[in-house]
Protein backbone atom coordinates (compact mmCIF):
# COMPACT_ATOMS: atom_id res chain seq x y z
CA UNK A 1 0.00 0.00 0.00
CA UNK A 2 1.26 3.48 -0.81
CA UNK A 3 1.31 5.84 2.15
CA UNK A 4 1.21 9.57 2.42
CA UNK A 5 3.94 10.00 4.99
CA UNK A 6 3.02 12.63 7.58
CA UNK A 7 5.22 11.52 10.44
CA UNK A 8 8.33 13.63 9.80
CA UNK A 9 8.62 14.55 13.49
CA UNK A 10 9.30 10.87 14.18
CA UNK A 11 11.85 10.41 11.44
CA UNK A 12 12.64 11.47 7.88
CA UNK A 13 13.87 9.53 4.87
CA UNK A 14 17.55 9.79 4.03
CA UNK A 15 18.18 12.51 1.44
CA UNK A 16 19.70 10.93 -1.70
CA UNK A 17 22.68 13.31 -1.53
CA UNK A 18 23.30 12.20 2.05
CA UNK A 19 23.29 8.57 0.98
CA UNK A 20 25.68 9.34 -1.87
CA UNK A 21 28.04 11.16 0.49
CA UNK A 22 28.01 8.25 2.93
CA UNK A 23 28.42 5.33 0.55
CA UNK A 24 32.24 5.47 0.07
CA UNK A 25 32.69 5.34 3.85
CA UNK A 26 31.31 1.84 4.35
CA UNK A 27 33.54 -0.44 2.31
CA UNK A 28 36.07 1.74 0.51
CA UNK A 29 37.11 4.39 3.04
CA UNK A 30 36.49 2.20 6.04
CA UNK A 31 39.47 3.08 8.20
CA UNK A 32 39.21 3.93 11.87
CA UNK A 33 39.77 7.67 12.39
CA UNK A 34 41.65 6.84 15.58
CA UNK A 35 44.21 4.81 13.57
CA UNK A 36 46.47 7.70 12.76
CA UNK A 37 49.50 5.46 12.21
CA UNK A 38 48.56 4.94 8.55
CA UNK A 39 47.30 7.13 5.69
CA UNK A 40 43.78 5.63 5.42
CA UNK A 41 43.27 6.25 9.16
CA UNK A 42 44.54 9.80 8.86
CA UNK A 43 42.26 10.40 5.89
CA UNK A 44 39.28 9.14 7.91
CA UNK A 45 40.29 11.43 10.77
CA UNK A 46 40.56 14.39 8.40
CA UNK A 47 37.15 13.67 6.90
CA UNK A 48 35.58 13.38 10.35
CA UNK A 49 37.21 16.62 11.49
CA UNK A 50 36.12 18.43 8.36
CA UNK A 51 32.56 17.18 8.93
CA UNK A 52 32.76 18.22 12.59
CA UNK A 53 33.74 21.72 11.49
CA UNK A 54 30.79 21.97 9.13
CA UNK A 55 28.33 20.63 11.67
CA UNK A 56 29.70 22.97 14.33
CA UNK A 57 29.39 25.99 12.04
CA UNK A 58 25.82 25.00 11.18
CA UNK A 59 24.73 25.03 14.83
CA UNK A 60 26.79 28.00 15.94
CA UNK A 61 29.50 26.13 17.78
CA UNK A 62 33.25 25.55 17.72
CA UNK A 63 34.41 22.17 16.33
CA UNK A 64 35.80 21.20 19.75
CA UNK A 65 32.35 21.75 21.23
CA UNK A 66 30.78 18.88 19.24
CA UNK A 67 30.66 15.34 20.64
CA UNK A 68 29.32 12.71 18.27
CA UNK A 69 26.84 10.25 19.75
CA UNK A 70 24.53 7.50 18.51
CA UNK A 71 21.65 9.97 18.44
CA UNK A 72 19.69 12.40 20.53
CA UNK A 73 18.73 9.90 23.22
CA UNK A 74 22.37 9.29 24.01
CA UNK A 75 23.13 13.00 23.79
CA UNK A 76 20.31 13.83 26.23
CA UNK A 77 21.46 11.11 28.62
CA UNK A 78 25.02 12.37 28.40
CA UNK A 79 23.99 15.97 28.99
CA UNK A 80 21.74 15.31 31.98
CA UNK A 81 23.56 12.50 33.74
CA UNK A 82 27.04 13.60 32.71
CA UNK A 83 26.61 17.22 33.84
CA UNK A 84 24.84 16.33 37.08
CA UNK A 85 27.44 13.72 37.96
CA UNK A 86 30.39 15.97 37.13
CA UNK A 87 29.00 18.78 39.30
CA UNK A 88 27.66 16.75 42.20
CA UNK A 89 30.25 18.36 44.47
CA UNK A 90 28.43 21.66 44.20
CA UNK A 91 24.77 20.68 44.19
CA UNK A 92 22.14 17.99 43.94
CA UNK A 93 19.19 19.67 42.24
CA UNK A 94 18.07 19.55 38.61
CA UNK A 95 15.18 21.24 36.84
CA UNK A 96 13.37 19.99 33.73
CA UNK A 97 10.16 20.92 31.97
CA UNK A 98 7.22 18.52 32.08
CA UNK A 99 7.23 18.24 28.28
CA UNK A 100 10.87 17.21 27.79
CA UNK A 101 11.53 14.13 25.73
CA UNK A 102 11.62 10.91 27.77
CA UNK A 103 15.35 10.70 27.14
CA UNK A 104 15.69 13.80 29.32
CA UNK A 105 12.91 13.05 31.82
CA UNK A 106 13.95 9.47 32.42
CA UNK A 107 17.58 10.54 32.82
CA UNK A 108 16.40 13.04 35.44
CA UNK A 109 14.43 10.32 37.19
CA UNK A 110 17.47 8.08 37.16
CA UNK A 111 19.37 10.87 38.90
CA UNK A 112 16.52 11.20 41.38
CA UNK A 113 16.96 7.54 42.28
CA UNK A 114 20.63 8.26 42.82
CA UNK A 115 20.32 11.04 45.33
CA UNK A 116 19.43 14.10 43.24
CA UNK A 117 16.28 16.18 43.60
CA UNK A 118 14.19 17.01 40.56
CA UNK A 119 11.85 19.94 39.98
CA UNK A 120 9.51 19.45 37.03
CA UNK A 121 8.43 22.76 35.52
CA UNK A 122 4.79 23.13 34.46
CA UNK A 123 3.77 24.40 31.03
CA UNK A 124 0.83 26.56 30.03
CA UNK A 125 -2.02 25.47 27.75
CA UNK A 126 0.17 26.06 24.68
CA UNK A 127 2.98 23.96 26.08
CA UNK A 128 5.18 26.94 26.94
CA UNK A 129 7.53 27.04 29.90
CA UNK A 130 7.45 30.33 31.82
CA UNK A 131 10.95 31.84 32.24
CA UNK A 132 9.84 33.12 35.66
CA UNK A 133 9.11 29.55 36.68
CA UNK A 134 12.66 28.61 35.69
CA UNK A 135 14.01 31.47 37.79
CA UNK A 136 11.90 30.47 40.80
CA UNK A 137 12.85 26.80 40.53
CA UNK A 138 16.61 27.47 40.70
CA UNK A 139 18.14 27.17 44.17
CA UNK A 140 21.72 27.40 45.38
CA UNK A 141 21.84 23.59 45.02
CA UNK A 142 20.77 23.59 41.34
CA UNK A 143 23.25 22.22 38.81
CA UNK A 144 21.29 21.95 35.60
CA UNK A 145 18.14 23.20 33.88
CA UNK A 146 16.79 21.28 30.88
CA UNK A 147 14.19 22.90 28.64
CA UNK A 148 13.87 21.73 25.04
CA UNK A 149 13.94 24.02 22.02
CA UNK A 150 10.77 22.61 20.42
CA UNK A 151 8.44 19.83 21.39
CA UNK A 152 8.16 16.78 19.17
CA UNK A 153 4.44 16.23 19.72
CA UNK A 154 2.96 19.72 19.59
CA UNK A 155 5.82 21.68 18.04
CA UNK A 156 5.76 24.50 20.60
CA UNK A 157 9.01 26.50 20.49
CA UNK A 158 10.24 27.52 23.94
CA UNK A 159 11.70 30.93 24.89
CA UNK A 160 15.16 29.39 25.02
CA UNK A 161 17.18 32.62 24.84
CA UNK A 162 15.42 33.97 27.91
CA UNK A 163 15.81 30.69 29.78
CA UNK A 164 19.51 30.62 28.86
CA UNK A 165 19.95 34.17 30.14
CA UNK A 166 18.35 33.28 33.48
CA UNK A 167 20.51 30.19 33.83
CA UNK A 168 23.65 32.17 33.08
CA UNK A 169 22.71 34.85 35.63
CA UNK A 170 22.01 32.21 38.26
CA UNK A 171 25.17 30.26 37.47
CA UNK A 172 23.55 26.97 36.47
CA UNK A 173 24.05 24.90 33.33
CA UNK A 174 21.38 25.00 30.64
CA UNK A 175 20.73 21.97 28.45
CA UNK A 176 18.62 22.60 25.38
CA UNK A 177 17.32 19.50 23.59
CA UNK A 178 17.28 20.77 20.01
CA UNK A 179 16.43 17.44 18.36
CA UNK A 180 13.30 18.83 16.73
CA UNK A 181 14.77 22.15 15.64
CA UNK A 182 18.29 21.53 14.28
CA UNK A 183 17.83 21.32 10.51
CA UNK A 184 14.26 22.69 10.60
CA UNK A 185 14.56 26.19 12.04
CA UNK A 186 17.67 28.21 12.84
CA UNK A 187 19.47 26.86 15.89
CA UNK A 188 22.57 28.74 16.97
CA UNK A 189 24.07 27.50 20.22
CA UNK A 190 26.14 30.54 20.99
CA UNK A 191 23.35 33.00 20.09
CA UNK A 192 20.95 31.12 22.36
CA UNK A 193 23.55 30.88 25.07
CA UNK A 194 22.96 27.29 26.13
CA UNK A 195 25.71 25.15 27.65
CA UNK A 196 24.57 21.83 26.21
CA UNK A 197 22.40 20.93 23.22
CA UNK A 198 21.34 17.59 21.79
CA UNK A 199 20.59 16.91 18.13
CA UNK A 200 20.01 13.97 15.81
CA UNK A 201 20.66 13.27 12.13
CA UNK A 202 17.56 11.36 11.14
CA UNK A 203 15.16 14.15 12.10
CA UNK A 204 16.37 16.18 9.12
CA UNK A 205 17.08 13.73 6.30
CA UNK A 206 20.32 12.44 7.75
CA UNK A 207 21.02 8.87 8.82
CA UNK A 208 19.74 7.13 11.92
CA UNK A 209 22.37 6.19 14.49
CA UNK A 210 24.21 9.49 14.51
CA UNK A 211 23.66 12.61 16.56
CA UNK A 212 25.61 14.89 18.74
CA UNK A 213 25.90 16.89 21.88
CA UNK A 214 27.06 20.46 21.86
CA UNK A 215 29.16 21.01 24.99
CA UNK A 216 30.22 24.60 25.58
CA UNK A 217 33.94 25.04 26.16
CA UNK A 218 35.00 24.45 29.74
CA UNK A 219 31.73 22.74 30.70
CA UNK A 220 32.62 19.67 32.74
CA UNK A 221 30.88 16.44 31.85
CA UNK A 222 31.37 12.90 33.10
CA UNK A 223 31.34 10.45 30.18
CA UNK A 224 28.68 7.75 29.95
CA UNK A 225 30.93 5.64 27.73
CA UNK A 226 34.45 4.96 28.85
CA UNK A 227 37.07 3.08 26.91
CA UNK A 228 39.26 4.26 24.06
CA UNK A 229 38.94 7.93 24.96
CA UNK A 230 37.56 9.06 21.61
CA UNK A 231 35.84 12.43 21.29
CA UNK A 232 38.37 14.03 23.66
CA UNK A 233 37.51 11.48 26.29
CA UNK A 234 33.84 12.44 26.31
CA UNK A 235 32.48 9.52 24.37
CA UNK A 236 34.55 6.41 23.91
CA UNK A 237 33.81 4.13 21.00
CA UNK A 238 34.92 4.10 17.37
CA UNK A 239 33.39 7.08 15.63
CA UNK A 240 30.56 6.25 13.21
CA UNK A 241 32.32 7.67 10.17
CA UNK A 242 29.57 7.14 7.54
CA UNK A 243 27.10 8.60 10.05
CA UNK A 244 29.23 11.68 10.68
CA UNK A 245 29.72 12.24 6.94
CA UNK A 246 25.96 11.85 6.41
CA UNK A 247 25.17 14.22 9.27
CA UNK A 248 27.45 16.88 7.79
CA UNK A 249 25.81 16.48 4.38
CA UNK A 250 22.35 16.78 5.98
CA UNK A 251 23.50 19.99 7.68
CA UNK A 252 24.81 21.33 4.36
CA UNK A 253 21.47 20.63 2.67
CA UNK A 254 19.51 22.14 5.55
CA UNK A 255 21.70 25.24 5.50
CA UNK A 256 21.07 25.64 1.77
CA UNK A 257 17.34 24.86 1.73
CA UNK A 258 15.99 25.79 5.14
CA UNK A 259 14.56 29.18 4.20
CA UNK A 260 12.65 28.01 1.16
CA UNK A 261 11.65 24.66 2.59
CA UNK A 262 10.29 26.03 5.84
CA UNK A 263 8.27 28.63 3.93
CA UNK A 264 6.90 25.86 1.70
CA UNK A 265 6.05 23.71 4.74
CA UNK A 266 4.38 26.65 6.49
CA UNK A 267 2.12 27.14 3.47
CA UNK A 268 1.30 23.42 3.35
CA UNK A 269 0.64 23.40 7.07
CA UNK A 270 -1.72 26.35 6.73
CA UNK A 271 -3.52 24.51 3.92
CA UNK A 272 -3.86 21.43 6.13
CA UNK A 273 -5.02 23.50 9.11
CA UNK A 274 -7.61 25.41 7.08
CA UNK A 275 -8.77 22.22 5.36
CA UNK A 276 -9.29 20.41 8.65
CA UNK A 277 -11.10 23.31 10.28
CA UNK A 278 -13.37 23.73 7.24
CA UNK A 279 -14.12 20.00 6.88
CA UNK A 280 -14.35 18.67 10.41
CA UNK A 281 -16.35 19.98 13.35
CA UNK A 282 -15.24 19.63 16.94
CA UNK A 283 -11.52 20.04 16.44
CA UNK A 284 -9.01 21.47 18.89
CA UNK A 285 -5.53 22.64 17.94
CA UNK A 286 -2.91 21.42 20.41
CA UNK A 287 0.21 23.49 20.93
CA UNK A 288 0.94 27.12 20.29
CA UNK A 289 -0.87 28.72 17.33
CA UNK A 290 2.21 30.65 16.19
CA UNK A 291 5.29 29.67 18.21
CA UNK A 292 5.63 26.21 16.70
CA UNK A 293 7.72 24.19 14.27
CA UNK A 294 6.83 25.01 10.66
CA UNK A 295 6.17 21.35 9.86
CA UNK A 296 4.00 20.40 12.83
CA UNK A 297 0.27 20.39 13.49
CA UNK A 298 -1.49 18.59 16.30
CA UNK A 299 -5.26 18.34 16.44
CA UNK A 300 -7.74 16.62 18.71
CA UNK A 301 -11.00 15.36 17.22
CA UNK A 302 -13.87 15.19 19.70
CA UNK A 303 -15.45 11.78 20.33
CA UNK A 304 -12.85 9.86 18.31
CA UNK A 305 -9.90 7.75 19.34
CA UNK A 306 -6.65 8.57 17.58
CA UNK A 307 -5.54 5.13 16.52
CA UNK A 308 -8.95 4.26 15.13
CA UNK A 309 -8.82 7.49 13.14
CA UNK A 310 -5.40 6.63 11.75
CA UNK A 311 -6.54 3.14 10.77
CA UNK A 312 -9.74 4.47 9.22
CA UNK A 313 -7.66 6.80 7.03
CA UNK A 314 -5.64 3.77 5.94
CA UNK A 315 -3.12 5.25 3.59
CA UNK A 316 -1.78 8.06 5.76
CA UNK A 317 1.19 7.44 8.07
CA UNK A 318 0.55 9.46 11.22
CA UNK A 319 0.99 9.24 14.96
CA UNK A 320 -1.37 9.88 17.84
CA UNK A 321 -1.18 10.82 21.50
CA UNK A 322 -3.76 8.20 22.44
CA UNK A 323 -2.92 5.64 25.10
CA UNK A 324 -3.10 2.81 22.60
CA UNK A 325 -0.27 4.26 20.58
CA UNK A 326 1.80 6.02 23.24
CA UNK A 327 2.87 2.74 24.81
CA UNK A 328 1.93 4.18 28.19
CA UNK A 329 -1.06 3.39 30.37
CA UNK A 330 -2.50 6.86 29.83
CA UNK A 331 -2.54 9.27 26.92
CA UNK A 332 0.37 11.54 25.94
CA UNK A 333 2.11 13.05 28.98
CA UNK A 334 2.85 16.15 26.92
CA UNK A 335 -0.83 16.86 26.25
CA UNK A 336 -1.61 16.02 29.88
CA UNK A 337 0.96 18.56 31.08
CA UNK A 338 -0.71 21.16 28.87
CA UNK A 339 -4.01 20.48 30.62
CA UNK A 340 -5.63 18.79 27.61
CA UNK A 341 -8.44 16.57 28.99
CA UNK A 342 -7.79 12.83 28.65
CA UNK A 343 -10.62 12.34 26.16
CA UNK A 344 -9.13 14.92 23.82
CA UNK A 345 -5.61 13.61 24.33
CA UNK A 346 -6.80 10.15 23.24
CA UNK A 347 -8.26 11.76 20.16
CA UNK A 348 -5.13 13.62 19.06
CA UNK A 349 -3.27 13.27 15.79
CA UNK A 350 0.16 14.66 15.04
CA UNK A 351 0.78 15.79 11.48
CA UNK A 352 4.48 16.06 10.69
CA UNK A 353 5.08 17.52 7.25
CA UNK A 354 8.23 17.16 5.20
CA UNK A 355 9.96 17.26 1.86
CA UNK A 356 7.91 14.49 0.28
CA UNK A 357 4.57 16.24 0.87
CA UNK A 358 2.79 18.47 -1.62
CA UNK A 359 -0.53 20.30 -1.86
CA UNK A 360 -2.29 17.37 -3.56
CA UNK A 361 -1.34 15.08 -0.72
CA UNK A 362 -2.57 17.58 1.86
CA UNK A 363 -5.93 17.84 0.06
CA UNK A 364 -6.19 14.05 -0.08
CA UNK A 365 -5.46 13.82 3.64
CA UNK A 366 -8.15 16.38 4.46
CA UNK A 367 -10.72 14.46 2.38
CA UNK A 368 -9.76 11.14 3.92
CA UNK A 369 -9.76 12.62 7.41
CA UNK A 370 -13.22 14.13 6.97
CA UNK A 371 -14.67 10.79 5.83
CA UNK A 372 -12.96 8.86 8.64
CA UNK A 373 -14.19 11.30 11.29
CA UNK A 374 -17.78 11.09 10.04
CA UNK A 375 -17.66 7.30 9.98
CA UNK A 376 -16.22 6.96 13.48
CA UNK A 377 -18.48 9.59 15.01
CA UNK A 378 -21.48 7.69 13.67
CA UNK A 379 -20.26 4.71 15.71
CA UNK A 380 -19.58 6.60 18.89
CA UNK A 381 -21.98 6.35 21.85
CA UNK A 382 -20.63 9.73 22.94
CA UNK A 383 -22.13 11.80 20.15
CA UNK B 1 -6.05 -7.62 33.86
CA UNK B 2 -4.51 -10.79 35.16
CA UNK B 3 -1.47 -12.20 33.44
CA UNK B 4 -3.08 -15.60 32.81
CA UNK B 5 -5.97 -13.91 30.99
CA UNK B 6 -3.51 -12.11 28.83
CA UNK B 7 -1.90 -15.37 27.84
CA UNK B 8 -5.26 -16.90 27.09
CA UNK B 9 -6.34 -13.93 25.02
CA UNK B 10 -3.13 -14.05 23.05
CA UNK B 11 -3.74 -17.81 22.80
CA UNK B 12 -2.00 -20.05 20.32
CA UNK B 13 -5.08 -20.33 18.12
CA UNK B 14 -5.41 -16.59 17.70
CA UNK B 15 -1.71 -16.23 17.08
CA UNK B 16 -1.73 -18.92 14.43
CA UNK B 17 -4.69 -17.50 12.60
CA UNK B 18 -3.30 -14.00 12.73
CA UNK B 19 0.03 -15.09 11.37
CA UNK B 20 -1.52 -17.14 8.63
CA UNK B 21 -3.35 -14.17 7.15
CA UNK B 22 -1.35 -12.20 4.67
CA UNK B 23 -1.86 -8.47 5.06
CA UNK B 24 -2.54 -6.21 2.11
CA UNK B 25 0.11 -3.75 3.19
CA UNK B 26 2.46 -2.84 5.99
CA UNK B 27 2.13 -1.26 9.42
CA UNK B 28 -1.26 -1.52 11.06
CA UNK B 29 -2.39 -4.12 8.55
CA UNK B 30 0.15 -6.51 9.97
CA UNK B 31 -0.63 -5.63 13.55
CA UNK B 32 -4.25 -6.76 13.29
CA UNK B 33 -5.83 -9.87 11.83
CA UNK B 34 -7.85 -9.65 8.64
CA UNK B 35 -10.96 -10.56 10.64
CA UNK B 36 -10.40 -7.67 13.02
CA UNK B 37 -9.67 -5.23 10.22
CA UNK B 38 -12.74 -6.36 8.32
CA UNK B 39 -15.01 -5.76 11.35
CA UNK B 40 -13.39 -2.37 11.89
CA UNK B 41 -13.93 -1.41 8.26
CA UNK B 42 -17.45 -2.81 7.98
CA UNK B 43 -18.93 -2.98 11.44
CA UNK B 44 -22.03 -5.19 11.78
CA UNK B 45 -25.11 -4.24 13.76
CA UNK B 46 -24.00 -0.70 14.31
CA UNK B 47 -26.47 1.50 16.12
CA UNK B 48 -28.98 1.26 18.87
CA UNK B 49 -32.17 -0.77 19.32
CA UNK B 50 -35.04 1.52 20.28
CA UNK B 51 -36.56 0.54 23.67
CA UNK B 52 -34.25 -2.44 24.10
CA UNK B 53 -34.92 -5.31 26.50
CA UNK B 54 -31.38 -5.10 27.78
CA UNK B 55 -28.74 -2.41 27.45
CA UNK B 56 -25.49 -1.34 29.08
CA UNK B 57 -22.55 0.96 28.52
CA UNK B 58 -19.08 0.38 29.92
CA UNK B 59 -16.11 2.69 29.87
CA UNK B 60 -12.52 1.76 30.39
CA UNK B 61 -11.43 4.55 32.76
CA UNK B 62 -7.78 4.49 31.74
CA UNK B 63 -8.08 4.58 27.97
CA UNK B 64 -11.55 6.06 27.76
CA UNK B 65 -12.77 3.31 25.42
CA UNK B 66 -16.55 3.05 25.65
CA UNK B 67 -18.81 0.25 24.42
CA UNK B 68 -22.61 0.25 24.41
CA UNK B 69 -24.65 -2.81 23.51
CA UNK B 70 -28.44 -2.90 23.22
CA UNK B 71 -30.37 -6.16 22.86
CA UNK B 72 -33.82 -7.38 21.93
CA UNK B 73 -34.76 -10.59 23.73
CA UNK B 74 -37.39 -12.98 22.48
CA UNK B 75 -38.37 -16.23 24.24
CA UNK B 76 -35.26 -16.25 26.43
CA UNK B 77 -32.93 -15.80 23.47
CA UNK B 78 -31.17 -12.73 22.14
CA UNK B 79 -32.99 -11.95 18.93
CA UNK B 80 -30.84 -8.97 18.02
CA UNK B 81 -27.88 -7.07 19.40
CA UNK B 82 -26.51 -3.71 18.31
CA UNK B 83 -23.46 -1.76 19.39
CA UNK B 84 -21.91 1.65 19.49
CA UNK B 85 -18.28 2.14 20.34
CA UNK B 86 -15.74 4.81 21.00
CA UNK B 87 -12.18 3.63 21.13
CA UNK B 88 -9.34 2.04 19.30
CA UNK B 89 -9.85 -0.39 16.39
CA UNK B 90 -9.92 -3.36 18.77
CA UNK B 91 -12.82 -1.93 20.77
CA UNK B 92 -14.83 -1.25 17.63
CA UNK B 93 -14.15 -4.61 16.02
CA UNK B 94 -14.87 -6.45 19.29
CA UNK B 95 -18.22 -4.67 19.60
CA UNK B 96 -19.14 -5.59 16.05
CA UNK B 97 -18.14 -9.21 16.36
CA UNK B 98 -19.78 -9.61 19.77
CA UNK B 99 -23.16 -8.55 18.39
CA UNK B 100 -22.87 -11.29 15.75
CA UNK B 101 -21.96 -13.87 18.36
CA UNK B 102 -24.75 -12.79 20.69
CA UNK B 103 -27.54 -13.18 18.15
CA UNK B 104 -29.35 -16.45 18.88
CA UNK B 105 -27.68 -17.10 22.23
CA UNK B 106 -29.66 -17.80 25.40
CA UNK B 107 -29.13 -15.32 28.21
CA UNK B 108 -27.12 -17.93 30.06
CA UNK B 109 -24.89 -18.55 27.03
CA UNK B 110 -24.37 -14.82 26.61
CA UNK B 111 -23.39 -14.47 30.25
CA UNK B 112 -20.77 -17.15 29.74
CA UNK B 113 -19.21 -15.39 26.74
CA UNK B 114 -15.71 -14.23 27.66
CA UNK B 115 -13.37 -11.57 26.34
CA UNK B 116 -10.95 -14.35 25.49
CA UNK B 117 -13.52 -15.98 23.19
CA UNK B 118 -14.22 -12.66 21.49
CA UNK B 119 -10.49 -11.95 21.09
CA UNK B 120 -9.94 -15.41 19.69
CA UNK B 121 -12.84 -15.02 17.25
CA UNK B 122 -11.24 -11.75 16.13
CA UNK B 123 -8.23 -13.77 15.04
CA UNK B 124 -6.24 -12.75 18.10
CA UNK B 125 -5.50 -9.35 19.57
CA UNK B 126 -1.94 -8.03 19.79
CA UNK B 127 -0.75 -8.20 23.38
CA UNK B 128 -0.13 -4.46 23.60
CA UNK B 129 -3.73 -3.80 22.60
CA UNK B 130 -5.49 -6.22 24.92
CA UNK B 131 -5.92 -3.58 27.58
CA UNK B 132 -8.15 -1.70 25.10
CA UNK B 133 -10.32 -4.64 24.21
CA UNK B 134 -11.81 -6.12 27.31
CA UNK B 135 -15.13 -4.38 27.57
CA UNK B 136 -17.45 -6.89 25.88
CA UNK B 137 -17.79 -9.28 28.79
CA UNK B 138 -18.44 -6.45 31.23
CA UNK B 139 -21.12 -4.85 29.05
CA UNK B 140 -22.98 -8.12 28.50
CA UNK B 141 -22.90 -9.05 32.18
CA UNK B 142 -24.13 -5.64 33.18
CA UNK B 143 -26.90 -5.68 30.58
CA UNK B 144 -28.11 -9.21 31.27
CA UNK B 145 -27.21 -9.66 34.92
CA UNK B 146 -30.36 -7.94 36.14
CA UNK B 147 -32.55 -10.13 33.89
CA UNK B 148 -31.19 -13.28 35.49
CA UNK B 149 -31.64 -11.86 38.98
CA UNK B 150 -35.30 -11.27 38.19
Interface residues (C-beta under 8 A of the other chain):
Chain A: X1 X3 X303 X304 X305 X307 X308 X310 X311 X312 X317 X322 X323 X324 X327 X329 X330 X331 X342 X343 X346 X376 X378 X379 X380 X381 X382
Chain B: X24 X25 X26 X27 X28 X29 X32 X37 X40 X43 X46 X57 X62 X63 X64 X65 X66 X67 X68 X84 X85 X86 X87 X88 X89 X90 X91 X92 X128 X129 X131 X132
